[in-house]
Amino acid sequence: MKFLLCFFLLTNLTVLAEDDHHDHNHHHNEEKETTKSLSAHEHGVSVLNIVQDLNSISFEFEMPGFDVVGFEYKAKKKEDIKKVRNALNILSDYQNMIIIPAEAKCEQETNSAKVLNEGSHSEFISEYIFNCKNLSSIKSIKVKFFDSFKFSKKLSVTIVSTNKKLSKIIDKTNKMLNVEGYF
């Protein structure tokens, strides 16, 4: 599934640009287990990748540190460490980020939440993988992401499914993703 996601993102990546954009592209030789090279990101704009693989569906959020905790640097002060821990607690529960209709009969297989720090920038990543008995019953997905992270303005959503592909941007005023016919 990760190969499919990487392939799709490399071939269909949409670059967002606004006047307040600033690029955070850095390359450091650090251990791959704890960091990765942080890609360019725009404050206020996070990413949600949704990938279907047979009866499995994966949701991966990528969020600039500023959007999640209000700063980009590695937390060192007690107050900042507390904000990062709180954010990771929120991210560790998918119900703080999305709601999948009960009719889909999905069971969570795995989840992860982490913060990546590189130089003076950070990024939060969370992933939720579900196995669903009735995936085709999903007509919409409620996105609770904006309720959890007030600094976020937009969410760039990419869906790769058996039936269709979708790339769109949603904001705080439109928290429902219409996915009828995608799964």
C-alpha positions as CSV (number, residue, x, y, z in Angstrom):
1,M,0.0,0.0,0.0
2,K,2.9,2.4,0.8
3,F,4.3,1.8,-2.6
4,L,1.0,2.7,-4.2
5,L,0.8,5.9,-2.1
6,C,4.4,6.9,-3.0
7,F,3.9,6.2,-6.6
8,F,0.7,8.2,-6.8
9,L,2.1,11.1,-4.9
10,L,5.2,11.3,-7.1
11,T,3.1,11.2,-10.3
12,N,0.2,13.4,-9.3
13,L,1.5,15.8,-6.7
14,T,-0.1,19.2,-6.7
15,V,2.0,22.1,-5.5
16,L,0.2,24.8,-3.5
17,A,1.5,28.3,-3.5
18,E,0.2,31.4,-1.8
19,D,1.8,34.8,-0.9
20,D,2.6,33.7,2.7
21,H,4.3,30.5,1.5
22,H,7.7,29.7,2.8
23,D,9.8,26.8,1.9
24,H,11.2,24.4,4.4
25,N,13.3,22.1,2.2
26,H,16.4,20.8,4.0
27,H,18.7,17.8,3.6
28,H,20.5,16.4,6.6
29,N,22.2,13.1,7.0
30,E,20.3,11.8,10.1
31,E,19.1,8.4,11.1
32,K,16.2,7.3,9.0
33,E,14.5,5.6,12.0
34,T,13.8,8.9,13.8
35,T,13.8,11.5,11.0
36,K,13.2,11.9,7.3
37,S,13.9,14.8,5.1
38,L,11.1,17.2,5.7
39,S,9.4,18.2,2.5
40,A,8.5,21.8,1.7
41,H,5.3,22.9,3.4
42,E,3.1,25.9,3.8
43,H,1.9,27.0,7.2
44,G,-1.8,26.6,7.5
45,V,-1.9,23.8,4.9
46,S,-1.7,20.2,5.9
47,V,-2.0,17.0,3.8
48,L,-4.4,14.0,4.1
49,N,-3.7,11.0,1.9
50,I,-6.3,8.3,1.7
51,V,-5.4,5.0,0.0
52,Q,-7.5,1.9,-0.5
53,D,-5.9,-1.5,-1.0
54,L,-8.7,-4.1,-1.4
55,N,-10.6,-4.0,1.9
56,S,-8.0,-1.9,3.6
57,I,-8.1,1.9,3.8
58,S,-5.2,4.1,5.1
59,F,-5.5,7.7,6.3
60,E,-2.2,9.6,6.6
61,F,-2.0,13.2,7.8
62,E,1.1,15.3,7.3
63,M,1.0,18.6,9.3
64,P,3.6,21.4,9.7
65,G,4.6,21.8,13.3
66,F,3.2,25.3,13.4
67,D,-0.3,24.2,12.5
68,V,-0.3,21.6,15.3
69,V,1.5,23.3,18.2
70,G,2.1,26.9,17.1
71,F,5.9,26.5,16.6
72,E,8.3,24.7,14.3
73,Y,11.4,24.2,16.5
74,K,12.2,21.1,18.6
75,A,10.4,21.4,21.9
76,K,12.8,22.0,24.8
77,K,10.8,24.2,27.3
78,K,8.4,22.4,29.6
79,E,5.5,24.3,28.1
80,D,6.4,23.3,24.5
81,I,7.0,19.7,25.5
82,K,3.6,19.6,27.0
83,K,2.1,21.0,23.7
84,V,3.8,18.3,21.7
85,R,2.7,15.5,24.0
86,N,-0.9,16.8,23.9
87,A,-0.8,16.9,20.1
88,L,0.6,13.4,19.9
89,N,-2.2,12.2,22.3
90,I,-4.8,13.8,20.0
91,L,-3.2,12.3,16.9
92,S,-3.0,8.8,18.5
93,D,-6.8,8.6,18.4
94,Y,-8.2,8.6,14.8
95,Q,-11.6,9.8,16.1
96,N,-10.0,13.2,16.8
97,M,-9.2,13.4,13.1
98,I,-11.9,11.6,11.0
99,I,-15.2,9.8,11.4
100,I,-15.9,6.7,9.2
101,P,-19.5,5.7,9.0
102,A,-20.3,2.7,11.1
103,E,-22.0,0.9,8.2
104,A,-18.5,0.3,6.7
105,K,-17.8,-2.0,9.6
106,C,-14.1,-1.0,9.8
107,E,-11.7,-2.2,12.5
108,Q,-8.5,-0.4,13.1
109,E,-5.5,-2.4,12.3
110,T,-2.7,0.0,13.2
111,N,-2.1,3.6,14.0
112,S,0.9,5.8,14.6
113,A,1.6,9.4,15.6
114,K,5.0,11.0,15.6
115,V,6.8,14.3,15.3
116,L,9.8,14.7,13.0
117,N,12.3,17.4,13.7
118,E,14.9,18.6,11.2
119,G,16.9,21.8,11.8
120,S,14.5,24.5,12.9
121,H,11.4,22.8,11.5
122,S,9.1,20.1,12.5
123,E,6.3,18.0,11.0
124,F,3.6,15.8,12.7
125,I,2.6,12.6,10.9
126,S,-0.3,10.4,11.9
127,E,-1.5,7.2,10.1
128,Y,-4.5,5.1,10.6
129,I,-5.1,1.8,8.8
130,F,-8.5,0.0,8.8
131,N,-9.8,-3.3,7.5
132,C,-13.4,-2.8,6.4
133,K,-16.1,-5.4,5.7
134,N,-18.3,-3.0,3.8
135,L,-16.0,-0.4,2.3
136,S,-18.4,0.4,-0.5
137,S,-20.9,1.8,2.0
138,I,-18.7,4.8,2.7
139,K,-20.4,7.7,1.1
140,S,-18.8,10.5,3.1
141,I,-16.0,10.9,5.7
142,K,-16.2,13.6,8.3
143,V,-12.9,15.4,8.8
144,K,-12.5,16.5,12.4
145,F,-8.9,17.7,11.9
146,F,-9.8,21.4,12.0
147,D,-11.5,20.9,15.3
148,S,-8.4,19.5,16.8
149,F,-5.8,22.0,15.3
150,K,-7.0,25.6,15.2
151,F,-3.9,26.9,13.4
152,S,-4.7,24.8,10.3
153,K,-6.5,26.7,7.5
154,K,-6.6,24.1,4.7
155,L,-6.3,20.4,4.1
156,S,-5.0,19.1,0.8
157,V,-6.7,15.8,0.3
158,T,-5.6,13.0,-2.1
159,I,-7.6,9.8,-2.5
160,V,-6.3,6.8,-4.4
161,S,-8.9,4.0,-4.6
162,T,-9.7,1.1,-6.7
163,N,-12.4,3.1,-8.5
164,K,-11.2,6.7,-8.7
165,K,-8.6,9.3,-7.8
166,L,-9.3,12.6,-6.2
167,S,-7.2,15.7,-5.3
168,K,-9.0,18.6,-3.6
169,I,-8.5,21.2,-0.9
170,I,-10.9,21.6,1.9
171,D,-11.1,24.1,4.7
172,K,-12.8,24.7,8.0
173,T,-16.1,25.5,6.3
174,N,-16.4,22.2,4.5
175,K,-15.5,19.3,6.8
176,M,-17.3,16.5,4.9
177,L,-15.6,14.6,2.2
178,N,-18.0,13.2,-0.4
179,V,-16.5,9.8,-1.4
180,E,-19.6,8.1,-2.8
181,G,-18.5,5.7,-5.5
182,Y,-14.8,5.8,-4.6
183,F,-14.6,2.5,-2.6
